[in-house]
Every structure is written in structure tokens, then in C-alpha cells.
């Protein structure tokens, strides 16, 4: 699920609500790109007993993958 959330402001510029647009990615993209990457991140996280270390390792795995694609995270996600 991809979501974009935008605040709604009143006349005093205070946030009064939010509007969210969501879209479901193509199932083929999930199967061929997202699911394999997610499995790699989970595999990396499972190698650590400490939750904080696991989260850090999973995050590194994801950011290393994004860097290897030579695009920003947003560019990568919207290209899928």
C-alpha cells in the first residue's frame, strides 16, 4: 500500500484534519520486487537477538539496496 497524507488547515493555519490517498501496487511488482526484498530484510533481522540491533540491520539492508540502485527511496518506490 502506498499512501500520501496531506493536512487540511483552517483559516488560522491550524491543522484540522488529514486527507489520505492510497494506491495498491501491481501484484506482479509485489511478487517480483517487493516480496523478495522484504524477505532479505527479514532474513537479516532474524540474525540478531536484540530487537534494536535487528531493526538497525534491516534498515541498513534496505538503505544499501536503495543506494545500489543509484536512485532515492522515493524514486525507487514510484518506479516499481
Residue pairs with C-beta under 8 A, 6 or more apart in sequence:
1 22
1 23
1 24
1 25
2 22
2 23
2 24
2 25
2 77
3 20
3 21
3 22
4 20
4 21
4 22
5 18
5 19
5 20
6 18
6 19
6 20
6 21
7 15
7 17
7 18
7 19
8 15
8 16
8 17
8 18
8 19
9 15
9 16
10 16
25 34
25 80
26 80
29 80
33 80
34 80
37 62
37 65
40 61
40 65
41 58
41 61
41 62
42 58
44 57
44 58
44 60
44 61
45 54
45 55
45 57
45 58
46 54
47 54
47 57
48 54
48 57
66 72
66 73
66 76
69 76
71 79
